[in-house]
Amino acid sequence: MPRIALYALIVCVLSLVAAVLSFSRGSWLGVVWILMMGVASNIAYFYWARARMQRRAAERRAAEQRTVEPAEQRTEDVSDR
């Protein structure tokens, strides 16, 4: 998990705690904390999904390079003869 996603997840949890405390004390300020929690959770999901897509793309590139390299080596071996 990327570091920024982890930080956003921490902010999300802290916002939830702040919202619960705020509502339990009778304050409507909890609505602001709920909105902040929504934004933080979206940020966490975005960066988590982005890292997952980048990791999968890197794995695909590595797999493609593994399949291409032996073919290139064979053509070099043939041309050396």
mmCIF file of the N, C-alpha and C atoms, coordinates in Angstrom:
data_MODEL
# 
_entry.id   MODEL 
# 
loop_
_atom_site.group_PDB 
_atom_site.id 
_atom_site.type_symbol 
_atom_site.label_atom_id 
_atom_site.label_alt_id 
_atom_site.label_comp_id 
_atom_site.label_asym_id 
_atom_site.label_entity_id 
_atom_site.label_seq_id 
_atom_site.pdbx_PDB_ins_code 
_atom_site.Cartn_x 
_atom_site.Cartn_y 
_atom_site.Cartn_z 
_atom_site.occupancy 
_atom_site.B_iso_or_equiv 
_atom_site.pdbx_formal_charge 
_atom_site.auth_seq_id 
_atom_site.auth_comp_id 
_atom_site.auth_asym_id 
_atom_site.auth_atom_id 
_atom_site.pdbx_PDB_model_num 
ATOM 1   N N  . MET A 1 1  ? 0.852   -1.167  0.000   1.00 0.00 ? 1  MET A N  1 
ATOM 2   C CA . MET A 1 1  ? 0.000   0.000   0.000   1.00 0.00 ? 1  MET A CA 1 
ATOM 3   C C  . MET A 1 1  ? 0.900   1.233   0.000   1.00 0.00 ? 1  MET A C  1 
ATOM 4   N N  . PRO A 1 2  ? 0.632   2.166   -0.895  1.00 0.00 ? 2  PRO A N  1 
ATOM 5   C CA . PRO A 1 2  ? 1.442   3.394   -0.927  1.00 0.00 ? 2  PRO A CA 1 
ATOM 6   C C  . PRO A 1 2  ? 1.302   4.190   0.364   1.00 0.00 ? 2  PRO A C  1 
ATOM 7   N N  . ARG A 1 3  ? 2.321   4.937   0.651   1.00 0.00 ? 3  ARG A N  1 
ATOM 8   C CA . ARG A 1 3  ? 2.345   5.689   1.907   1.00 0.00 ? 3  ARG A CA 1 
ATOM 9   C C  . ARG A 1 3  ? 1.217   6.715   1.976   1.00 0.00 ? 3  ARG A C  1 
ATOM 10  N N  . ILE A 1 4  ? 0.938   7.398   0.867   1.00 0.00 ? 4  ILE A N  1 
ATOM 11  C CA . ILE A 1 4  ? -0.114  8.425   0.897   1.00 0.00 ? 4  ILE A CA 1 
ATOM 12  C C  . ILE A 1 4  ? -1.484  7.777   1.122   1.00 0.00 ? 4  ILE A C  1 
ATOM 13  N N  . ALA A 1 5  ? -1.686  6.581   0.598   1.00 0.00 ? 5  ALA A N  1 
ATOM 14  C CA . ALA A 1 5  ? -2.956  5.881   0.842   1.00 0.00 ? 5  ALA A CA 1 
ATOM 15  C C  . ALA A 1 5  ? -3.076  5.495   2.313   1.00 0.00 ? 5  ALA A C  1 
ATOM 16  N N  . LEU A 1 6  ? -1.969  5.099   2.895   1.00 0.00 ? 6  LEU A N  1 
ATOM 17  C CA . LEU A 1 6  ? -1.983  4.758   4.312   1.00 0.00 ? 6  LEU A CA 1 
ATOM 18  C C  . LEU A 1 6  ? -2.291  5.988   5.167   1.00 0.00 ? 6  LEU A C  1 
ATOM 19  N N  . TYR A 1 7  ? -1.683  7.116   4.829   1.00 0.00 ? 7  TYR A N  1 
ATOM 20  C CA . TYR A 1 7  ? -1.970  8.360   5.563   1.00 0.00 ? 7  TYR A CA 1 
ATOM 21  C C  . TYR A 1 7  ? -3.436  8.763   5.408   1.00 0.00 ? 7  TYR A C  1 
ATOM 22  N N  . ALA A 1 8  ? -3.970  8.621   4.206   1.00 0.00 ? 8  ALA A N  1 
ATOM 23  C CA . ALA A 1 8  ? -5.379  8.965   3.975   1.00 0.00 ? 8  ALA A CA 1 
ATOM 24  C C  . ALA A 1 8  ? -6.298  8.040   4.757   1.00 0.00 ? 8  ALA A C  1 
ATOM 25  N N  . LEU A 1 9  ? -5.916  6.775   4.871   1.00 0.00 ? 9  LEU A N  1 
ATOM 26  C CA . LEU A 1 9  ? -6.709  5.837   5.653   1.00 0.00 ? 9  LEU A CA 1 
ATOM 27  C C  . LEU A 1 9  ? -6.685  6.200   7.139   1.00 0.00 ? 9  LEU A C  1 
ATOM 28  N N  . ILE A 1 10 ? -5.544  6.643   7.616   1.00 0.00 ? 10 ILE A N  1 
ATOM 29  C CA . ILE A 1 10 ? -5.442  7.092   9.014   1.00 0.00 ? 10 ILE A CA 1 
ATOM 30  C C  . ILE A 1 10 ? -6.323  8.317   9.242   1.00 0.00 ? 10 ILE A C  1 
ATOM 31  N N  . VAL A 1 11 ? -6.299  9.260   8.301   1.00 0.00 ? 11 VAL A N  1 
ATOM 32  C CA . VAL A 1 11 ? -7.156  10.448  8.404   1.00 0.00 ? 11 VAL A CA 1 
ATOM 33  C C  . VAL A 1 11 ? -8.624  10.042  8.392   1.00 0.00 ? 11 VAL A C  1 
ATOM 34  N N  . CYS A 1 12 ? -8.945  9.050   7.590   1.00 0.00 ? 12 CYS A N  1 
ATOM 35  C CA . CYS A 1 12 ? -10.329 8.564   7.512   1.00 0.00 ? 12 CYS A CA 1 
ATOM 36  C C  . CYS A 1 12 ? -10.785 8.013   8.871   1.00 0.00 ? 12 CYS A C  1 
ATOM 37  N N  . VAL A 1 13 ? -9.961  7.200   9.486   1.00 0.00 ? 13 VAL A N  1 
ATOM 38  C CA . VAL A 1 13 ? -10.309 6.627   10.788  1.00 0.00 ? 13 VAL A CA 1 
ATOM 39  C C  . VAL A 1 13 ? -10.413 7.716   11.850  1.00 0.00 ? 13 VAL A C  1 
ATOM 40  N N  . LEU A 1 14 ? -9.464  8.642   11.858  1.00 0.00 ? 14 LEU A N  1 
ATOM 41  C CA . LEU A 1 14 ? -9.513  9.733   12.840  1.00 0.00 ? 14 LEU A CA 1 
ATOM 42  C C  . LEU A 1 14 ? -10.732 10.626  12.629  1.00 0.00 ? 14 LEU A C  1 
ATOM 43  N N  . SER A 1 15 ? -11.116 10.837  11.373  1.00 0.00 ? 15 SER A N  1 
ATOM 44  C CA . SER A 1 15 ? -12.317 11.627  11.091  1.00 0.00 ? 15 SER A CA 1 
ATOM 45  C C  . SER A 1 15 ? -13.563 10.925  11.607  1.00 0.00 ? 15 SER A C  1 
ATOM 46  N N  . LEU A 1 16 ? -13.588 9.612   11.478  1.00 0.00 ? 16 LEU A N  1 
ATOM 47  C CA . LEU A 1 16 ? -14.727 8.856   12.001  1.00 0.00 ? 16 LEU A CA 1 
ATOM 48  C C  . LEU A 1 16 ? -14.822 8.991   13.519  1.00 0.00 ? 16 LEU A C  1 
ATOM 49  N N  . VAL A 1 17 ? -13.693 8.883   14.184  1.00 0.00 ? 17 VAL A N  1 
ATOM 50  C CA . VAL A 1 17 ? -13.676 9.036   15.644  1.00 0.00 ? 17 VAL A CA 1 
ATOM 51  C C  . VAL A 1 17 ? -14.130 10.444  16.038  1.00 0.00 ? 17 VAL A C  1 
ATOM 52  N N  . ALA A 1 18 ? -13.626 11.434  15.318  1.00 0.00 ? 18 ALA A N  1 
ATOM 53  C CA . ALA A 1 18 ? -14.008 12.823  15.618  1.00 0.00 ? 18 ALA A CA 1 
ATOM 54  C C  . ALA A 1 18 ? -15.499 13.043  15.377  1.00 0.00 ? 18 ALA A C  1 
ATOM 55  N N  . ALA A 1 19 ? -16.040 12.436  14.330  1.00 0.00 ? 19 ALA A N  1 
ATOM 56  C CA . ALA A 1 19 ? -17.469 12.589  14.047  1.00 0.00 ? 19 ALA A CA 1 
ATOM 57  C C  . ALA A 1 19 ? -18.312 11.949  15.140  1.00 0.00 ? 19 ALA A C  1 
ATOM 58  N N  . VAL A 1 20 ? -17.921 10.771  15.584  1.00 0.00 ? 20 VAL A N  1 
ATOM 59  C CA . VAL A 1 20 ? -18.675 10.101  16.649  1.00 0.00 ? 20 VAL A CA 1 
ATOM 60  C C  . VAL A 1 20 ? -18.641 10.930  17.924  1.00 0.00 ? 20 VAL A C  1 
ATOM 61  N N  . LEU A 1 21 ? -17.451 11.411  18.277  1.00 0.00 ? 21 LEU A N  1 
ATOM 62  C CA . LEU A 1 21 ? -17.352 12.241  19.486  1.00 0.00 ? 21 LEU A CA 1 
ATOM 63  C C  . LEU A 1 21 ? -18.172 13.524  19.357  1.00 0.00 ? 21 LEU A C  1 
ATOM 64  N N  . SER A 1 22 ? -18.122 14.121  18.180  1.00 0.00 ? 22 SER A N  1 
ATOM 65  C CA . SER A 1 22 ? -18.844 15.367  17.973  1.00 0.00 ? 22 SER A CA 1 
ATOM 66  C C  . SER A 1 22 ? -20.358 15.155  18.080  1.00 0.00 ? 22 SER A C  1 
ATOM 67  N N  . PHE A 1 23 ? -20.857 14.097  17.436  1.00 0.00 ? 23 PHE A N  1 
ATOM 68  C CA . PHE A 1 23 ? -22.293 13.826  17.500  1.00 0.00 ? 23 PHE A CA 1 
ATOM 69  C C  . PHE A 1 23 ? -22.716 13.418  18.913  1.00 0.00 ? 23 PHE A C  1 
ATOM 70  N N  . SER A 1 24 ? -21.844 12.711  19.612  1.00 0.00 ? 24 SER A N  1 
ATOM 71  C CA . SER A 1 24 ? -22.218 12.283  20.965  1.00 0.00 ? 24 SER A CA 1 
ATOM 72  C C  . SER A 1 24 ? -22.311 13.466  21.924  1.00 0.00 ? 24 SER A C  1 
ATOM 73  N N  . ARG A 1 25 ? -21.607 14.542  21.619  1.00 0.00 ? 25 ARG A N  1 
ATOM 74  C CA . ARG A 1 25 ? -21.671 15.745  22.455  1.00 0.00 ? 25 ARG A CA 1 
ATOM 75  C C  . ARG A 1 25 ? -22.779 16.698  22.003  1.00 0.00 ? 25 ARG A C  1 
ATOM 76  N N  . GLY A 1 26 ? -23.513 16.294  20.960  1.00 0.00 ? 26 GLY A N  1 
ATOM 77  C CA . GLY A 1 26 ? -24.641 17.095  20.501  1.00 0.00 ? 26 GLY A CA 1 
ATOM 78  C C  . GLY A 1 26 ? -24.281 18.178  19.506  1.00 0.00 ? 26 GLY A C  1 
ATOM 79  N N  . SER A 1 27 ? -23.107 18.131  18.948  1.00 0.00 ? 27 SER A N  1 
ATOM 80  C CA . SER A 1 27 ? -22.685 19.153  17.997  1.00 0.00 ? 27 SER A CA 1 
ATOM 81  C C  . SER A 1 27 ? -22.912 18.669  16.559  1.00 0.00 ? 27 SER A C  1 
ATOM 82  N N  . TRP A 1 28 ? -23.336 19.585  15.718  1.00 0.00 ? 28 TRP A N  1 
ATOM 83  C CA . TRP A 1 28 ? -23.534 19.266  14.300  1.00 0.00 ? 28 TRP A CA 1 
ATOM 84  C C  . TRP A 1 28 ? -22.235 19.373  13.519  1.00 0.00 ? 28 TRP A C  1 
ATOM 85  N N  . LEU A 1 29 ? -21.140 19.692  14.185  1.00 0.00 ? 29 LEU A N  1 
ATOM 86  C CA . LEU A 1 29 ? -19.837 19.754  13.525  1.00 0.00 ? 29 LEU A CA 1 
ATOM 87  C C  . LEU A 1 29 ? -19.411 18.380  13.003  1.00 0.00 ? 29 LEU A C  1 
ATOM 88  N N  . GLY A 1 30 ? -20.054 17.333  13.496  1.00 0.00 ? 30 GLY A N  1 
ATOM 89  C CA . GLY A 1 30 ? -19.770 15.977  13.033  1.00 0.00 ? 30 GLY A CA 1 
ATOM 90  C C  . GLY A 1 30 ? -20.014 15.795  11.553  1.00 0.00 ? 30 GLY A C  1 
ATOM 91  N N  . VAL A 1 31 ? -20.901 16.618  10.990  1.00 0.00 ? 31 VAL A N  1 
ATOM 92  C CA . VAL A 1 31 ? -21.179 16.542  9.549   1.00 0.00 ? 31 VAL A CA 1 
ATOM 93  C C  . VAL A 1 31 ? -19.909 16.866  8.758   1.00 0.00 ? 31 VAL A C  1 
ATOM 94  N N  . VAL A 1 32 ? -19.162 17.844  9.222   1.00 0.00 ? 32 VAL A N  1 
ATOM 95  C CA . VAL A 1 32 ? -17.902 18.208  8.554   1.00 0.00 ? 32 VAL A CA 1 
ATOM 96  C C  . VAL A 1 32 ? -16.916 17.048  8.624   1.00 0.00 ? 32 VAL A C  1 
ATOM 97  N N  . TRP A 1 33 ? -16.861 16.378  9.764   1.00 0.00 ? 33 TRP A N  1 
ATOM 98  C CA . TRP A 1 33 ? -15.956 15.236  9.910   1.00 0.00 ? 33 TRP A CA 1 
ATOM 99  C C  . TRP A 1 33 ? -16.377 14.085  9.003   1.00 0.00 ? 33 TRP A C  1 
ATOM 100 N N  . ILE A 1 34 ? -17.666 13.893  8.841   1.00 0.00 ? 34 ILE A N  1 
ATOM 101 C CA . ILE A 1 34 ? -18.157 12.842  7.930   1.00 0.00 ? 34 ILE A CA 1 
ATOM 102 C C  . ILE A 1 34 ? -17.743 13.164  6.497   1.00 0.00 ? 34 ILE A C  1 
ATOM 103 N N  . LEU A 1 35 ? -17.859 14.426  6.097   1.00 0.00 ? 35 LEU A N  1 
ATOM 104 C CA . LEU A 1 35 ? -17.446 14.810  4.748   1.00 0.00 ? 35 LEU A CA 1 
ATOM 105 C C  . LEU A 1 35 ? -15.942 14.620  4.556   1.00 0.00 ? 35 LEU A C  1 
ATOM 106 N N  . MET A 1 36 ? -15.176 14.975  5.582   1.00 0.00 ? 36 MET A N  1 
ATOM 107 C CA . MET A 1 36 ? -13.729 14.774  5.492   1.00 0.00 ? 36 MET A CA 1 
ATOM 108 C C  . MET A 1 36 ? -13.392 13.290  5.396   1.00 0.00 ? 36 MET A C  1 
ATOM 109 N N  . MET A 1 37 ? -14.146 12.466  6.110   1.00 0.00 ? 37 MET A N  1 
ATOM 110 C CA . MET A 1 37 ? -13.922 11.031  6.048   1.00 0.00 ? 37 MET A CA 1 
ATOM 111 C C  . MET A 1 37 ? -14.192 10.513  4.628   1.00 0.00 ? 37 MET A C  1 
ATOM 112 N N  . GLY A 1 38 ? -15.216 11.031  3.988   1.00 0.00 ? 38 GLY A N  1 
ATOM 113 C CA . GLY A 1 38 ? -15.526 10.618  2.617   1.00 0.00 ? 38 GLY A CA 1 
ATOM 114 C C  . GLY A 1 38 ? -14.415 10.987  1.650   1.00 0.00 ? 38 GLY A C  1 
ATOM 115 N N  . VAL A 1 39 ? -13.900 12.180  1.774   1.00 0.00 ? 39 VAL A N  1 
ATOM 116 C CA . VAL A 1 39 ? -12.808 12.618  0.896   1.00 0.00 ? 39 VAL A CA 1 
ATOM 117 C C  . VAL A 1 39 ? -11.557 11.781  1.152   1.00 0.00 ? 39 VAL A C  1 
ATOM 118 N N  . ALA A 1 40 ? -11.238 11.558  2.408   1.00 0.00 ? 40 ALA A N  1 
ATOM 119 C CA . ALA A 1 40 ? -10.037 10.792  2.749   1.00 0.00 ? 40 ALA A CA 1 
ATOM 120 C C  . ALA A 1 40 ? -10.148 9.349   2.253   1.00 0.00 ? 40 ALA A C  1 
ATOM 121 N N  . SER A 1 41 ? -11.331 8.761   2.370   1.00 0.00 ? 41 SER A N  1 
ATOM 122 C CA . SER A 1 41 ? -11.487 7.383   1.897   1.00 0.00 ? 41 SER A CA 1 
ATOM 123 C C  . SER A 1 41 ? -11.353 7.310   0.378   1.00 0.00 ? 41 SER A C  1 
ATOM 124 N N  . ASN A 1 42 ? -11.864 8.305   -0.329  1.00 0.00 ? 42 ASN A N  1 
ATOM 125 C CA . ASN A 1 42 ? -11.708 8.333   -1.790  1.00 0.00 ? 42 ASN A CA 1 
ATOM 126 C C  . ASN A 1 42 ? -10.244 8.493   -2.185  1.00 0.00 ? 42 ASN A C  1 
ATOM 127 N N  . ILE A 1 43 ? -9.513  9.325   -1.470  1.00 0.00 ? 43 ILE A N  1 
ATOM 128 C CA . ILE A 1 43 ? -8.089  9.506   -1.751  1.00 0.00 ? 43 ILE A CA 1 
ATOM 129 C C  . ILE A 1 43 ? -7.333  8.205   -1.495  1.00 0.00 ? 43 ILE A C  1 
ATOM 130 N N  . ALA A 1 44 ? -7.648  7.535   -0.400  1.00 0.00 ? 44 ALA A N  1 
ATOM 131 C CA . ALA A 1 44 ? -6.981  6.270   -0.079  1.00 0.00 ? 44 ALA A CA 1 
ATOM 132 C C  . ALA A 1 44 ? -7.262  5.234   -1.160  1.00 0.00 ? 44 ALA A C  1 
ATOM 133 N N  . TYR A 1 45 ? -8.518  5.123   -1.587  1.00 0.00 ? 45 TYR A N  1 
ATOM 134 C CA . TYR A 1 45 ? -8.856  4.148   -2.616  1.00 0.00 ? 45 TYR A CA 1 
ATOM 135 C C  . TYR A 1 45 ? -8.175  4.485   -3.933  1.00 0.00 ? 45 TYR A C  1 
ATOM 136 N N  . PHE A 1 46 ? -8.141  5.762   -4.296  1.00 0.00 ? 46 PHE A N  1 
ATOM 137 C CA . PHE A 1 46 ? -7.531  6.170   -5.557  1.00 0.00 ? 46 PHE A CA 1 
ATOM 138 C C  . PHE A 1 46 ? -6.057  5.770   -5.611  1.00 0.00 ? 46 PHE A C  1 
ATOM 139 N N  . TYR A 1 47 ? -5.309  6.099   -4.574  1.00 0.00 ? 47 TYR A N  1 
ATOM 140 C CA . TYR A 1 47 ? -3.881  5.794   -4.586  1.00 0.00 ? 47 TYR A CA 1 
ATOM 141 C C  . TYR A 1 47 ? -3.613  4.301   -4.448  1.00 0.00 ? 47 TYR A C  1 
ATOM 142 N N  . TRP A 1 48 ? -4.475  3.581   -3.732  1.00 0.00 ? 48 TRP A N  1 
ATOM 143 C CA . TRP A 1 48 ? -4.323  2.137   -3.628  1.00 0.00 ? 48 TRP A CA 1 
ATOM 144 C C  . TRP A 1 48 ? -4.569  1.482   -4.987  1.00 0.00 ? 48 TRP A C  1 
ATOM 145 N N  . ALA A 1 49 ? -5.630  1.896   -5.676  1.00 0.00 ? 49 ALA A N  1 
ATOM 146 C CA . ALA A 1 49 ? -5.949  1.334   -6.982  1.00 0.00 ? 49 ALA A CA 1 
ATOM 147 C C  . ALA A 1 49 ? -4.888  1.724   -8.013  1.00 0.00 ? 49 ALA A C  1 
ATOM 148 N N  . ARG A 1 50 ? -4.389  2.938   -7.934  1.00 0.00 ? 50 ARG A N  1 
ATOM 149 C CA . ARG A 1 50 ? -3.344  3.393   -8.854  1.00 0.00 ? 50 ARG A CA 1 
ATOM 150 C C  . ARG A 1 50 ? -2.076  2.561   -8.691  1.00 0.00 ? 50 ARG A C  1 
ATOM 151 N N  . ALA A 1 51 ? -1.686  2.293   -7.462  1.00 0.00 ? 51 ALA A N  1 
ATOM 152 C CA . ALA A 1 51 ? -0.498  1.471   -7.216  1.00 0.00 ? 51 ALA A CA 1 
ATOM 153 C C  . ALA A 1 51 ? -0.719  0.046   -7.705  1.00 0.00 ? 51 ALA A C  1 
ATOM 154 N N  . ARG A 1 52 ? -1.920  -0.468  -7.519  1.00 0.00 ? 52 ARG A N  1 
ATOM 155 C CA . ARG A 1 52 ? -2.222  -1.820  -7.992  1.00 0.00 ? 52 ARG A CA 1 
ATOM 156 C C  . ARG A 1 52 ? -2.142  -1.898  -9.509  1.00 0.00 ? 52 ARG A C  1 
ATOM 157 N N  . MET A 1 53 ? -2.669  -0.882  -10.213 1.00 0.00 ? 53 MET A N  1 
ATOM 158 C CA . MET A 1 53 ? -2.588  -0.873  -11.672 1.00 0.00 ? 53 MET A CA 1 
ATOM 159 C C  . MET A 1 53 ? -1.145  -0.751  -12.153 1.00 0.00 ? 53 MET A C  1 
ATOM 160 N N  . GLN A 1 54 ? -0.355  0.078   -11.495 1.00 0.00 ? 54 GLN A N  1 
ATOM 161 C CA . GLN A 1 54 ? 1.048   0.231   -11.876 1.00 0.00 ? 54 GLN A CA 1 
ATOM 162 C C  . GLN A 1 54 ? 1.819   -1.068  -11.639 1.00 0.00 ? 54 GLN A C  1 
ATOM 163 N N  . ARG A 1 55 ? 1.524   -1.752  -10.543 1.00 0.00 ? 55 ARG A N  1 
ATOM 164 C CA . ARG A 1 55 ? 2.194   -3.013  -10.250 1.00 0.00 ? 55 ARG A CA 1 
ATOM 165 C C  . ARG A 1 55 ? 1.841   -4.066  -11.299 1.00 0.00 ? 55 ARG A C  1 
ATOM 166 N N  . ARG A 1 56 ? 0.574   -4.127  -11.685 1.00 0.00 ? 56 ARG A N  1 
ATOM 167 C CA . ARG A 1 56 ? 0.156   -5.097  -12.707 1.00 0.00 ? 56 ARG A CA 1 
ATOM 168 C C  . ARG A 1 56 ? 0.769   -4.768  -14.062 1.00 0.00 ? 56 ARG A C  1 
ATOM 169 N N  . ALA A 1 57 ? 0.865   -3.485  -14.393 1.00 0.00 ? 57 ALA A N  1 
ATOM 170 C CA . ALA A 1 57 ? 1.481   -3.093  -15.663 1.00 0.00 ? 57 ALA A CA 1 
ATOM 171 C C  . ALA A 1 57 ? 2.962   -3.459  -15.674 1.00 0.00 ? 57 ALA A C  1 
ATOM 172 N N  . ALA A 1 58 ? 3.639   -3.276  -14.555 1.00 0.00 ? 58 ALA A N  1 
ATOM 173 C CA . ALA A 1 58 ? 5.055   -3.643  -14.466 1.00 0.00 ? 58 ALA A CA 1 
ATOM 174 C C  . ALA A 1 58 ? 5.220   -5.154  -14.604 1.00 0.00 ? 58 ALA A C  1 
ATOM 175 N N  . GLU A 1 59 ? 4.308   -5.922  -14.015 1.00 0.00 ? 59 GLU A N  1 
ATOM 176 C CA . GLU A 1 59 ? 4.375   -7.378  -14.150 1.00 0.00 ? 59 GLU A CA 1 
ATOM 177 C C  . GLU A 1 59 ? 4.149   -7.805  -15.590 1.00 0.00 ? 59 GLU A C  1 
ATOM 178 N N  . ARG A 1 60 ? 3.216   -7.141  -16.285 1.00 0.00 ? 60 ARG A N  1 
ATOM 179 C CA . ARG A 1 60 ? 2.985   -7.460  -17.700 1.00 0.00 ? 60 ARG A CA 1 
ATOM 180 C C  . ARG A 1 60 ? 4.209   -7.142  -18.544 1.00 0.00 ? 60 ARG A C  1 
ATOM 181 N N  . ARG A 1 61 ? 4.834   -5.976  -18.288 1.00 0.00 ? 61 ARG A N  1 
ATOM 182 C CA . ARG A 1 61 ? 6.041   -5.612  -19.047 1.00 0.00 ? 61 ARG A CA 1 
ATOM 183 C C  . ARG A 1 61 ? 7.157   -6.610  -18.795 1.00 0.00 ? 61 ARG A C  1 
ATOM 184 N N  . ALA A 1 62 ? 7.302   -7.040  -17.560 1.00 0.00 ? 62 ALA A N  1 
ATOM 185 C CA . ALA A 1 62 ? 8.343   -8.021  -17.236 1.00 0.00 ? 62 ALA A CA 1 
ATOM 186 C C  . ALA A 1 62 ? 8.064   -9.350  -17.916 1.00 0.00 ? 62 ALA A C  1 
ATOM 187 N N  . ALA A 1 63 ? 6.800   -9.747  -17.950 1.00 0.00 ? 63 ALA A N  1 
ATOM 188 C CA . ALA A 1 63 ? 6.444   -11.000 -18.616 1.00 0.00 ? 63 ALA A CA 1 
ATOM 189 C C  . ALA A 1 63 ? 6.683   -10.902 -20.119 1.00 0.00 ? 63 ALA A C  1 
ATOM 190 N N  . GLU A 1 64 ? 6.381   -9.755  -20.708 1.00 0.00 ? 64 GLU A N  1 
ATOM 191 C CA . GLU A 1 64 ? 6.624   -9.563  -22.141 1.00 0.00 ? 64 GLU A CA 1 
ATOM 192 C C  . GLU A 1 64 ? 8.113   -9.582  -22.451 1.00 0.00 ? 64 GLU A C  1 
ATOM 193 N N  . GLN A 1 65 ? 8.914   -9.000  -21.590 1.00 0.00 ? 65 GLN A N  1 
ATOM 194 C CA . GLN A 1 65 ? 10.356  -8.989  -21.816 1.00 0.00 ? 65 GLN A CA 1 
ATOM 195 C C  . GLN A 1 65 ? 10.929  -10.391 -21.700 1.00 0.00 ? 65 GLN A C  1 
ATOM 196 N N  . ARG A 1 66 ? 10.396  -11.199 -20.804 1.00 0.00 ? 66 ARG A N  1 
ATOM 197 C CA . ARG A 1 66 ? 10.876  -12.576 -20.661 1.00 0.00 ? 66 ARG A CA 1 
ATOM 198 C C  . ARG A 1 66 ? 10.559  -13.398 -21.890 1.00 0.00 ? 66 ARG A C  1 
ATOM 199 N N  . THR A 1 67 ? 9.421   -13.130 -22.537 1.00 0.00 ? 67 THR A N  1 
ATOM 200 C CA . THR A 1 67 ? 9.068   -13.904 -23.726 1.00 0.00 ? 67 THR A CA 1 
ATOM 201 C C  . THR A 1 67 ? 9.800   -13.384 -24.953 1.00 0.00 ? 67 THR A C  1 
ATOM 202 N N  . VAL A 1 68 ? 10.184  -12.112 -24.968 1.00 0.00 ? 68 VAL A N  1 
ATOM 203 C CA . VAL A 1 68 ? 10.869  -11.530 -26.118 1.00 0.00 ? 68 VAL A CA 1 
ATOM 204 C C  . VAL A 1 68 ? 12.359  -11.854 -26.087 1.00 0.00 ? 68 VAL A C  1 
ATOM 205 N N  . GLU A 1 69 ? 12.986  -11.845 -24.951 1.00 0.00 ? 69 GLU A N  1 
ATOM 206 C CA . GLU A 1 69 ? 14.432  -12.029 -24.857 1.00 0.00 ? 69 GLU A CA 1 
ATOM 207 C C  . GLU A 1 69 ? 14.926  -13.346 -25.442 1.00 0.00 ? 69 GLU A C  1 
ATOM 208 N N  . PRO A 1 70 ? 14.321  -14.488 -25.156 1.00 0.00 ? 70 PRO A N  1 
ATOM 209 C CA . PRO A 1 70 ? 14.839  -15.716 -25.752 1.00 0.00 ? 70 PRO A CA 1 
ATOM 210 C C  . PRO A 1 70 ? 14.774  -15.703 -27.275 1.00 0.00 ? 70 PRO A C  1 
ATOM 211 N N  . ALA A 1 71 ? 13.740  -15.110 -27.850 1.00 0.00 ? 71 ALA A N  1 
ATOM 212 C CA . ALA A 1 71 ? 13.640  -15.036 -29.304 1.00 0.00 ? 71 ALA A CA 1 
ATOM 213 C C  . ALA A 1 71 ? 14.758  -14.168 -29.867 1.00 0.00 ? 71 ALA A C  1 
ATOM 214 N N  . GLU A 1 72 ? 15.071  -13.069 -29.212 1.00 0.00 ? 72 GLU A N  1 
ATOM 215 C CA . GLU A 1 72 ? 16.159  -12.214 -29.677 1.00 0.00 ? 72 GLU A CA 1 
ATOM 216 C C  . GLU A 1 72 ? 17.494  -12.934 -29.564 1.00 0.00 ? 72 GLU A C  1 
ATOM 217 N N  . GLN A 1 73 ? 17.676  -13.691 -28.529 1.00 0.00 ? 73 GLN A N  1 
ATOM 218 C CA . GLN A 1 73 ? 18.931  -14.419 -28.362 1.00 0.00 ? 73 GLN A CA 1 
ATOM 219 C C  . GLN A 1 73 ? 19.083  -15.474 -29.444 1.00 0.00 ? 73 GLN A C  1 
ATOM 220 N N  . ARG A 1 74 ? 17.999  -16.109 -29.837 1.00 0.00 ? 74 ARG A N  1 
ATOM 221 C CA . ARG A 1 74 ? 18.057  -17.131 -30.895 1.00 0.00 ? 74 ARG A CA 1 
ATOM 222 C C  . ARG A 1 74 ? 18.453  -16.500 -32.218 1.00 0.00 ? 74 ARG A C  1 
ATOM 223 N N  . THR A 1 75 ? 17.913  -15.321 -32.534 1.00 0.00 ? 75 THR A N  1 
ATOM 224 C CA . THR A 1 75 ? 18.269  -14.676 -33.810 1.00 0.00 ? 75 THR A CA 1 
ATOM 225 C C  . THR A 1 75 ? 19.719  -14.236 -33.797 1.00 0.00 ? 75 THR A C  1 
ATOM 226 N N  . GLU A 1 76 ? 20.239  -13.808 -32.652 1.00 0.00 ? 76 GLU A N  1 
ATOM 227 C CA . GLU A 1 76 ? 21.635  -13.429 -32.572 1.00 0.00 ? 76 GLU A CA 1 
ATOM 228 C C  . GLU A 1 76 ? 22.524  -14.652 -32.740 1.00 0.00 ? 76 GLU A C  1 
ATOM 229 N N  . ASP A 1 77 ? 22.118  -15.786 -32.173 1.00 0.00 ? 77 ASP A N  1 
ATOM 230 C CA . ASP A 1 77 ? 22.910  -17.000 -32.292 1.00 0.00 ? 77 ASP A CA 1 
ATOM 231 C C  . ASP A 1 77 ? 22.966  -17.464 -33.750 1.00 0.00 ? 77 ASP A C  1 
ATOM 232 N N  . VAL A 1 78 ? 21.870  -17.316 -34.457 1.00 0.00 ? 78 VAL A N  1 
ATOM 233 C CA . VAL A 1 78 ? 21.829  -17.733 -35.860 1.00 0.00 ? 78 VAL A CA 1 
ATOM 234 C C  . VAL A 1 78 ? 22.679  -16.807 -36.714 1.00 0.00 ? 78 VAL A C  1 
ATOM 235 N N  . SER A 1 79 ? 22.663  -15.524 -36.443 1.00 0.00 ? 79 SER A N  1 
ATOM 236 C CA . SER A 1 79 ? 23.420  -14.572 -37.253 1.00 0.00 ? 79 SER A CA 1 
ATOM 237 C C  . SER A 1 79 ? 24.920  -14.678 -37.002 1.00 0.00 ? 79 SER A C  1 
ATOM 238 N N  . ASP A 1 80 ? 25.300  -15.226 -35.865 1.00 0.00 ? 80 ASP A N  1 
ATOM 239 C CA . ASP A 1 80 ? 26.736  -15.369 -35.563 1.00 0.00 ? 80 ASP A CA 1 
ATOM 240 C C  . ASP A 1 80 ? 27.370  -16.492 -36.369 1.00 0.00 ? 80 ASP A C  1 
ATOM 241 N N  . ARG A 1 81 ? 26.588  -17.408 -36.872 1.00 0.00 ? 81 ARG A N  1 
ATOM 242 C CA . ARG A 1 81 ? 27.139  -18.549 -37.602 1.00 0.00 ? 81 ARG A CA 1 
ATOM 243 C C  . ARG A 1 81 ? 27.559  -18.209 -38.971 1.00 0.00 ? 81 ARG A C  1 
# 
